[in-house]
Amino acid sequence: MTEEFIQPDDGDFRNGGFPHGPADLSLGELELEERSSLRRVAGLSTELEDITEVEYRQLRLERVVLVGVWTEGSALASEASLAELARLAETAGSQVLEGLVQRRDKPDPATYIGSGKVRELGDIVAATGADTVICDGELSPSQLQQLEARLKVKVIDRTALILDIFAQHARSKEGKTQVELAQLQYLLPRLRGWGQTLSRQAGGRAGGAGGGVGLRGPGETKLETDRRRIHARIAKLRREIKGMGTVRATKRGRRVANEVPSVAIAGYTNAGKSSLLNALTGAGVLVEDALFATLDATTRRAETPDGRTYTLTDTVGFVRHLPHQLVEAFRTTLDEVADADLVLHVVDGSDPMPEWQINAVREVLGEIGQKHDTPMPPELVVVNKTDAAGDLAIARLRHLIPDAVFVSAHTGAGVDELRERLAELLPRPNRELDVLVPYERGELVARIHREGEVLSTEHTEVGTHVRARVRPDLAGVLAAFVVDRSIA
């Protein structure tokens, strides 16, 4: 950055020094090859198909300049936030040309950055040949319009960027519906068009007699019609998501009825949640070195070292300043976290500021707990990617999170210790039985060993004498063979 770009009147721009080009992708599984082909092509844009002929913001993320406002915290924290924005932009298929930060007490209400800096930003955009500017915050509709009018290029904010990534990565019907709802909620207040100045609810002579001044005009404009159609679409999507939530709740209810303990994997995006799920269960779900690679909740069955069955659910990743539209849209998916018996909070040990990740995730988990009006389940912090973190960083995290488990899902280091901790923290069967099972019902003895906690076993002339702790459903099956009914 040369000196002529620095002016004391509006603050200070700093070059973030971000990498150019798309992020490197790891060798993936399943649909990774197809996913990798979904790179952004010049001249294309994300545009909702169901609401047509509206002037939406077409997200042509090709050659971009990033802009942030540093209002609090250290310079390192500000640059880390912009570095994350660069990673988001690259995940969406962009080439990051420049990263700029302005020091201000608060964002400018009109243009996000100061008016003098808008002129400088315009010079930088022209010099670099950028066609898009991405701001590290959520802009108001007026800020977007002001910046676009002055810079003469597309301007989007952090929220629109995250929504665009979600739209690229959604695979299931539920995921696509949730993303579309979030997009519409974001775009609705940002509709714009030439018809705004002609907006009237009454047309022709309809307002002449009783409407009064200001109600005579050409009638409802196309902008207002589009707005009504979007409202109707939002209502329909919410009904569909509610129905999907009912299906998910039914499946969850079956597991609760059978008292199968459940573990939810939560954490920052790209912290390695899917890799950890694969390491614990061999699920073979998609693993990709990209932000928000997983949007659809995946539930798999696993066993503790002592043979008890439980379920593991991989959930959508979180990020700092996660758009509230997404939290609301993915509420049915995030309910898996609130209803779990244990939350595995996965942290990227190789991240330069992991405490930021921890705080961001706990903030979203707190919002989920408030919506459910119930305390969140116990949390076990799992520091992943220890193979990519230095010894100093690991020592610092051990001091910061003394109860955490340190693993590498890539190499398998620490995974066995994690399984042992899971076995300690998961709820155990609570019905103690003393049963004598005939030898011809050997499948019941096998089920006791598989699903319960065996205290003692003795082989007699007539059958297998077992003392064990089991779940209520298995206790009902074994009721006919109870020896000491006072225990049952």
C-alpha positions as CSV (number, residue, x, y, z in Angstrom):
1,M,0.0,0.0,0.0
2,T,1.5,3.3,-1.0
3,E,1.5,6.5,1.1
4,E,-1.0,8.4,-1.1
5,F,-3.8,6.0,0.0
6,I,-3.4,7.1,3.7
7,Q,-5.3,10.2,4.8
8,P,-5.7,11.1,8.5
9,D,-9.2,12.6,8.1
10,D,-11.1,9.3,7.8
11,G,-8.8,6.8,9.5
12,D,-6.2,4.4,8.2
13,F,-6.4,1.7,5.5
14,R,-4.1,-1.2,6.1
15,N,-3.2,-3.9,3.6
16,G,-4.2,-7.3,4.9
17,G,-1.8,-9.2,2.7
18,F,-4.2,-12.0,1.8
19,P,-3.4,-14.9,-0.5
20,H,-4.7,-14.7,-4.1
21,G,-6.7,-17.4,-5.9
22,P,-9.1,-20.1,-4.7
23,A,-8.3,-22.1,-1.6
24,D,-6.6,-25.4,-2.0
25,L,-8.9,-28.3,-1.6
26,S,-8.0,-31.6,0.1
27,L,-8.7,-35.0,-1.4
28,G,-12.3,-35.6,-0.4
29,E,-14.8,-38.4,-0.4
30,L,-18.2,-39.2,-2.0
31,E,-19.3,-36.0,-3.7
32,L,-16.1,-34.1,-3.3
33,E,-15.2,-34.3,-7.1
34,E,-18.7,-33.0,-7.9
35,R,-18.4,-30.3,-5.2
36,S,-15.0,-29.1,-6.5
37,S,-16.5,-28.6,-9.9
38,L,-18.9,-26.0,-8.5
39,R,-16.4,-23.1,-8.9
40,R,-17.7,-19.7,-9.8
41,V,-17.7,-19.0,-13.6
42,A,-17.2,-15.4,-14.8
43,G,-20.4,-13.8,-15.8
44,L,-22.7,-16.0,-13.8
45,S,-24.5,-15.1,-10.6
46,T,-26.7,-16.5,-7.9
47,E,-30.2,-15.5,-8.5
48,L,-33.4,-17.0,-7.0
49,E,-35.4,-18.9,-9.6
50,D,-38.8,-18.8,-8.0
51,I,-39.1,-15.0,-7.7
52,T,-38.4,-13.7,-11.2
53,E,-38.0,-10.3,-12.9
54,V,-36.8,-8.6,-9.7
55,E,-33.6,-6.6,-9.6
56,Y,-31.8,-8.7,-7.1
57,R,-28.1,-8.3,-6.2
58,Q,-26.5,-10.7,-8.5
59,L,-23.4,-12.0,-6.7
60,R,-20.7,-12.0,-9.4
61,L,-17.8,-12.9,-7.1
62,E,-14.8,-12.9,-9.4
63,R,-12.1,-10.3,-8.7
64,V,-12.8,-8.7,-5.3
65,V,-11.5,-6.1,-2.9
66,L,-12.2,-6.6,0.8
67,V,-13.0,-3.6,3.1
68,G,-13.3,-3.7,6.9
69,V,-13.9,-1.2,9.7
70,W,-11.8,-1.6,12.8
71,T,-13.9,-0.2,15.6
72,E,-12.6,-2.2,18.7
73,G,-10.0,-4.7,19.8
74,S,-6.5,-5.0,18.5
75,A,-5.1,-4.6,15.0
76,L,-4.3,-8.3,15.0
77,A,-8.0,-9.1,15.7
78,S,-9.1,-6.8,12.9
79,E,-6.7,-8.3,10.4
80,A,-7.8,-11.8,11.5
81,S,-11.4,-10.9,10.8
82,L,-10.6,-9.7,7.3
83,A,-8.4,-12.8,6.7
84,E,-11.5,-14.9,7.5
85,L,-13.5,-12.8,5.0
86,A,-10.8,-13.5,2.4
87,R,-11.2,-17.2,3.1
88,L,-15.0,-16.9,2.7
89,A,-14.6,-15.0,-0.6
90,E,-12.2,-17.7,-1.9
91,T,-14.7,-20.4,-0.8
92,A,-17.3,-18.7,-2.9
93,G,-15.0,-18.8,-5.9
94,S,-13.4,-15.3,-5.8
95,Q,-9.9,-14.0,-6.4
96,V,-9.0,-11.7,-3.6
97,L,-6.9,-8.7,-4.9
98,E,-6.6,-6.5,-1.9
99,G,-7.6,-6.3,1.8
100,L,-8.2,-2.9,3.4
101,V,-9.1,-1.9,7.0
102,Q,-10.1,1.6,8.1
103,R,-9.8,2.7,11.8
104,R,-13.0,4.4,12.9
105,D,-15.0,4.7,16.2
106,K,-18.0,3.2,14.3
107,P,-19.0,2.5,10.7
108,D,-20.2,5.5,8.7
109,P,-24.0,5.4,8.6
110,A,-24.1,6.6,4.9
111,T,-21.2,4.7,3.2
112,Y,-19.8,2.3,5.9
113,I,-16.4,3.9,5.4
114,G,-15.7,7.6,5.4
115,S,-16.5,9.6,2.3
116,G,-12.8,10.4,1.7
117,K,-12.0,6.7,1.9
118,V,-14.8,5.9,-0.6
119,R,-12.9,8.0,-3.2
120,E,-9.6,6.2,-2.3
121,L,-11.4,2.8,-2.5
122,G,-12.7,3.8,-6.0
123,D,-9.1,4.5,-7.1
124,I,-8.0,1.1,-5.8
125,V,-10.9,-0.7,-7.5
126,A,-10.0,1.0,-10.8
127,A,-6.3,0.3,-10.4
128,T,-6.7,-3.4,-9.6
129,G,-9.6,-4.1,-12.1
130,A,-11.8,-5.4,-9.4
131,D,-15.5,-5.9,-10.2
132,T,-16.8,-6.5,-6.6
133,V,-16.2,-5.0,-3.2
134,I,-17.0,-7.1,-0.1
135,C,-17.5,-5.3,3.2
136,D,-16.8,-7.1,6.5
137,G,-20.1,-6.4,8.1
138,E,-23.8,-6.3,7.3
139,L,-24.7,-3.2,5.3
140,S,-28.0,-1.4,5.4
141,P,-29.8,-1.0,2.0
142,S,-28.9,2.7,1.9
143,Q,-25.2,1.9,2.5
144,L,-25.2,-0.6,-0.3
145,Q,-26.8,1.8,-2.7
146,Q,-24.5,4.7,-1.8
147,L,-21.4,2.6,-2.2
148,E,-22.5,1.1,-5.5
149,A,-23.4,4.6,-6.9
150,R,-20.0,5.9,-6.0
151,L,-17.8,3.0,-6.7
152,K,-19.6,1.9,-10.0
153,V,-19.1,-1.8,-9.1
154,K,-21.1,-4.4,-7.3
155,V,-21.0,-4.1,-3.5
156,I,-22.0,-6.9,-1.2
157,D,-21.6,-7.5,2.6
158,R,-20.5,-10.4,4.7
159,T,-24.0,-11.7,5.2
160,A,-24.7,-11.9,1.4
161,L,-21.3,-13.7,1.0
162,I,-22.1,-16.4,3.6
163,L,-25.6,-16.8,2.0
164,D,-24.0,-17.3,-1.4
165,I,-21.7,-20.0,0.0
166,F,-24.6,-21.8,1.7
167,A,-26.5,-21.7,-1.6
168,Q,-23.6,-23.4,-3.4
169,H,-23.2,-26.1,-0.8
170,A,-26.8,-27.0,0.0
171,R,-27.5,-30.5,-1.2
172,S,-30.7,-31.9,0.5
173,K,-34.2,-30.5,0.0
174,E,-34.2,-29.4,3.6
175,G,-30.9,-27.6,3.2
176,K,-31.9,-25.9,0.0
177,T,-35.2,-24.8,1.6
178,Q,-33.5,-23.4,4.6
179,V,-31.0,-21.4,2.5
180,E,-33.7,-20.0,0.2
181,L,-35.6,-18.8,3.2
182,A,-32.6,-17.1,4.6
183,Q,-31.8,-15.5,1.2
184,L,-35.3,-14.1,0.8
185,Q,-35.4,-12.7,4.3
186,Y,-32.1,-10.9,3.6
187,L,-33.1,-9.7,0.1
188,L,-36.6,-8.5,1.0
189,P,-35.6,-5.1,2.5
190,R,-33.1,-4.7,-0.2
191,L,-35.4,-4.8,-3.2
192,R,-35.1,-1.8,-5.4
193,G,-36.3,-0.6,-8.8
194,W,-37.5,2.4,-10.8
195,G,-41.1,1.8,-9.6
196,Q,-40.3,3.1,-6.1
197,T,-41.2,6.7,-7.0
198,L,-44.5,5.6,-8.5
199,S,-45.7,3.6,-5.5
200,R,-49.4,4.0,-4.8
201,Q,-51.9,1.5,-3.3
202,A,-54.9,3.0,-5.1
203,G,-55.0,3.6,-8.9
204,G,-57.0,5.6,-11.4
205,R,-60.1,7.2,-9.8
206,A,-60.0,4.8,-6.8
207,G,-58.6,7.4,-4.5
208,G,-60.5,10.3,-5.9
209,A,-63.6,10.3,-3.7
210,G,-62.4,9.1,-0.3
211,G,-58.7,8.5,-0.6
212,G,-57.5,12.1,-0.5
213,V,-54.3,13.7,-1.7
214,G,-51.4,11.3,-2.3
215,L,-53.5,8.2,-3.1
216,R,-54.2,9.0,-6.8
217,G,-51.7,7.3,-9.0
218,P,-51.0,4.4,-11.4
219,G,-51.8,1.7,-8.9
220,E,-49.7,-0.9,-7.3
221,T,-46.2,-1.0,-8.8
222,K,-44.3,-4.1,-9.9
223,L,-41.9,-3.6,-6.9
224,E,-44.8,-3.9,-4.5
225,T,-46.2,-6.9,-6.4
226,D,-42.8,-8.6,-6.2
227,R,-42.6,-7.8,-2.5
228,R,-46.0,-9.5,-1.9
229,R,-44.9,-12.6,-3.8
230,I,-41.7,-12.9,-1.8
231,H,-43.8,-12.6,1.4
232,A,-46.0,-15.4,0.2
233,R,-42.9,-17.5,-0.8
234,I,-41.4,-16.9,2.7
235,A,-44.6,-18.1,4.4
236,K,-44.6,-21.3,2.2
237,L,-41.0,-22.0,2.9
238,R,-41.6,-21.7,6.7
239,R,-44.5,-24.2,6.5
240,E,-42.2,-26.6,4.6
241,I,-39.4,-26.3,7.1
242,K,-41.9,-26.8,9.9
243,G,-43.0,-30.0,8.3
244,M,-39.4,-31.1,7.9
245,G,-38.8,-30.3,11.5
246,T,-41.7,-32.6,12.4
247,V,-40.1,-35.5,10.6
248,R,-36.8,-34.8,12.2
249,A,-38.5,-34.6,15.6
250,T,-40.2,-37.9,15.0
251,K,-36.9,-39.6,14.3
252,R,-35.4,-38.0,17.3
253,G,-38.4,-39.1,19.4
254,R,-37.8,-42.7,18.4
255,R,-34.2,-42.5,19.6
256,V,-35.4,-40.9,22.9
257,A,-38.0,-43.5,23.4
258,N,-35.4,-46.2,23.0
259,E,-33.1,-44.1,25.2
260,V,-30.2,-44.2,22.8
261,P,-27.8,-41.5,24.0
262,S,-27.2,-38.8,21.4
263,V,-24.1,-36.7,20.8
264,A,-24.1,-33.5,18.7
265,I,-20.9,-32.4,17.0
266,A,-20.9,-28.6,17.0
267,G,-18.1,-26.1,16.2
268,Y,-16.6,-23.5,14.0
269,T,-16.8,-24.0,10.2
270,N,-13.9,-26.0,8.9
271,A,-12.8,-27.1,12.4
272,G,-12.9,-30.7,11.2
273,K,-16.3,-31.9,12.5
274,S,-17.0,-34.2,9.6
275,S,-13.5,-35.6,9.7
276,L,-14.1,-36.4,13.4
277,L,-17.4,-38.0,12.7
278,N,-15.7,-40.2,10.1
279,A,-12.9,-41.1,12.6
280,L,-15.4,-42.1,15.3
281,T,-17.9,-44.0,13.1
282,G,-16.3,-44.6,9.7
283,A,-19.4,-42.8,8.2
284,G,-17.6,-41.7,5.1
285,V,-19.3,-38.3,4.9
286,L,-18.0,-35.5,2.7
287,V,-14.8,-34.0,4.0
288,E,-13.5,-30.8,2.3
289,D,-11.0,-28.2,3.2
290,A,-13.5,-25.4,2.7
291,L,-15.8,-23.3,4.8
292,F,-19.4,-24.6,5.3
293,A,-18.7,-27.8,3.4
294,T,-21.4,-29.5,5.6
295,L,-24.9,-28.0,5.7
296,D,-27.0,-31.1,6.1
297,A,-27.1,-32.8,9.5
298,T,-25.8,-36.4,9.3
299,T,-26.6,-38.9,12.1
300,R,-24.6,-42.1,12.5
301,R,-24.6,-44.9,15.1
302,A,-21.5,-45.6,17.1
303,E,-20.4,-47.6,20.1
304,T,-18.4,-46.8,23.3
305,P,-15.4,-49.0,24.1
306,D,-17.6,-50.9,26.6
307,G,-20.2,-51.7,23.9
308,R,-22.9,-49.1,24.6
309,T,-24.7,-47.7,21.5
310,Y,-25.1,-43.9,20.9
311,T,-25.7,-41.6,18.0
312,L,-23.4,-38.9,16.6
313,T,-24.9,-36.0,14.6
314,D,-22.7,-33.7,12.5
315,T,-24.3,-30.2,12.4
316,V,-23.8,-27.0,10.3
317,G,-20.7,-25.0,11.2
318,F,-20.7,-21.6,12.9
319,V,-18.8,-18.5,12.1
320,R,-18.3,-15.1,13.7
321,H,-21.3,-12.8,13.0
322,L,-23.3,-15.7,11.6
323,P,-26.4,-14.1,9.9
324,H,-29.4,-14.2,12.1
325,Q,-31.4,-15.3,9.1
326,L,-29.4,-18.5,8.9
327,V,-29.8,-19.2,12.6
328,E,-33.5,-18.9,12.2
329,A,-33.6,-20.9,9.0
330,F,-31.5,-23.7,10.3
331,R,-33.3,-23.9,13.6
332,T,-34.7,-27.4,13.0
333,T,-31.2,-28.6,12.3
334,L,-29.7,-26.9,15.3
335,D,-32.4,-28.4,17.5
336,E,-30.2,-31.6,17.3
337,V,-27.7,-29.7,19.5
338,A,-30.3,-28.6,22.1
339,D,-31.8,-32.1,22.4
340,A,-28.5,-34.0,22.6
341,D,-27.2,-35.6,25.8
342,L,-23.7,-34.3,25.1
343,V,-22.2,-31.6,22.8
344,L,-18.8,-32.2,21.2
345,H,-17.5,-28.7,20.7
346,V,-14.8,-29.1,18.0
347,V,-12.1,-26.4,17.9
348,D,-9.5,-25.9,15.2
349,G,-6.2,-26.2,17.1
350,S,-4.2,-24.8,14.1
351,D,-6.2,-21.5,14.0
352,P,-4.2,-18.5,15.2
353,M,-7.1,-17.3,17.4
354,P,-9.0,-20.4,18.6
355,E,-10.6,-18.5,21.5
356,W,-12.5,-16.4,18.9
357,Q,-13.9,-19.7,17.5
358,I,-14.9,-20.9,20.9
359,N,-16.7,-17.6,21.8
360,A,-18.5,-17.5,18.5
361,V,-19.8,-21.0,18.8
362,R,-20.9,-20.6,22.4
363,E,-22.7,-17.4,21.5
364,V,-24.8,-19.3,18.9
365,L,-25.4,-22.2,21.3
366,G,-26.6,-19.7,23.9
367,E,-29.1,-18.4,21.4
368,I,-30.4,-21.9,20.7
369,G,-30.7,-22.5,24.5
370,Q,-32.7,-19.3,24.9
371,K,-35.1,-20.3,22.1
372,H,-35.7,-23.7,23.8
373,D,-35.8,-22.1,27.3
374,T,-33.9,-25.1,28.6
375,P,-30.3,-25.5,29.7
376,M,-27.9,-26.7,27.1
377,P,-26.5,-30.2,27.4
378,P,-23.0,-30.8,28.8
379,E,-20.1,-29.7,26.6
380,L,-16.9,-31.6,25.8
381,V,-14.3,-29.4,24.0
382,V,-12.3,-31.3,21.4
383,V,-9.3,-29.6,20.0
384,N,-8.7,-31.0,16.5
385,K,-5.9,-30.7,13.9
386,T,-3.2,-31.1,16.5
387,D,-1.0,-32.4,13.8
388,A,-1.1,-29.0,12.1
389,A,-0.6,-27.0,15.3
390,G,2.7,-26.1,16.8
391,D,3.8,-27.2,20.3
392,L,3.5,-23.7,21.7
393,A,-0.1,-23.4,20.4
394,I,-1.0,-26.8,21.9
395,A,0.5,-25.8,25.3
396,R,-1.4,-22.6,25.2
397,L,-4.7,-24.4,24.5
398,R,-4.1,-26.9,27.3
399,H,-3.8,-24.0,29.7
400,L,-6.8,-22.2,28.2
401,I,-9.0,-25.3,28.1
402,P,-7.7,-27.8,30.7
403,D,-10.5,-30.3,30.3
404,A,-10.4,-30.5,26.5
405,V,-9.4,-33.6,24.6
406,F,-6.7,-33.1,21.9
407,V,-7.0,-35.2,18.8
408,S,-6.1,-35.3,15.1
409,A,-8.9,-36.7,13.0
410,H,-6.5,-36.9,10.1
411,T,-3.9,-39.1,11.8
412,G,-6.1,-40.7,14.4
413,A,-4.0,-39.4,17.4
414,G,-6.1,-39.0,20.5
415,V,-9.3,-40.6,19.0
416,D,-9.2,-43.5,21.4
417,E,-8.9,-41.2,24.4
418,L,-11.9,-39.3,23.0
419,R,-13.9,-42.5,22.9
420,E,-13.1,-43.2,26.5
421,R,-14.2,-39.7,27.5
422,L,-17.4,-40.1,25.6
423,A,-18.1,-43.4,27.5
424,E,-17.5,-41.6,30.8
425,L,-19.9,-38.6,30.0
426,L,-22.7,-40.4,28.2
427,P,-25.7,-41.4,30.4
428,R,-25.7,-45.0,31.5
429,P,-28.6,-47.5,31.6
430,N,-30.6,-46.9,34.8
431,R,-32.7,-50.0,35.3
432,E,-30.9,-52.7,37.3
433,L,-32.2,-56.3,36.7
434,D,-31.4,-59.8,37.9
435,V,-32.6,-62.2,35.2
436,L,-32.3,-65.9,34.4
437,V,-32.4,-66.2,30.6
438,P,-33.0,-69.7,29.1
439,Y,-30.2,-70.9,26.8
440,E,-32.6,-71.0,23.9
441,R,-33.0,-67.2,24.2
442,G,-29.3,-66.5,23.8
443,E,-30.1,-63.5,21.6
444,L,-31.4,-61.7,24.7
445,V,-28.1,-62.3,26.5
446,A,-26.3,-60.9,23.5
447,R,-28.6,-57.9,23.5
448,I,-27.9,-57.3,27.2
449,H,-24.1,-57.3,26.5
450,R,-24.6,-55.0,23.4
451,E,-27.1,-52.4,24.9
452,G,-26.7,-52.7,28.6
453,E,-24.0,-52.7,31.3
454,V,-23.3,-56.2,32.6
455,L,-22.5,-56.4,36.3
456,S,-22.1,-60.2,36.6
457,T,-22.8,-63.4,34.6
458,E,-23.2,-67.0,35.7
459,H,-24.0,-70.1,33.7
460,T,-26.5,-72.4,35.4
461,E,-28.2,-75.7,34.5
462,V,-31.3,-73.9,33.1
463,G,-29.9,-70.7,31.7
464,T,-27.7,-67.7,32.0
465,H,-27.9,-65.7,35.2
466,V,-27.2,-62.1,34.5
467,R,-27.2,-59.0,36.7
468,A,-27.1,-55.9,34.5
469,R,-28.2,-52.3,34.1
470,V,-30.4,-51.8,31.0
471,R,-32.7,-49.2,29.4
472,P,-36.4,-49.3,30.1
473,D,-37.3,-50.8,26.7
474,L,-35.0,-53.7,27.2
475,A,-36.1,-54.1,30.8
476,G,-39.7,-54.6,29.5
477,V,-38.5,-57.4,27.2
478,L,-36.6,-59.1,30.0
479,A,-39.5,-58.7,32.6
480,A,-40.6,-62.4,32.2
481,F,-37.1,-63.6,33.2
482,V,-36.6,-61.5,36.3
483,V,-35.3,-63.4,39.3
484,D,-35.2,-60.7,42.0
485,R,-38.3,-58.6,41.3
486,S,-37.5,-56.3,44.1
487,I,-34.6,-54.9,42.0
488,A,-36.8,-54.4,39.0
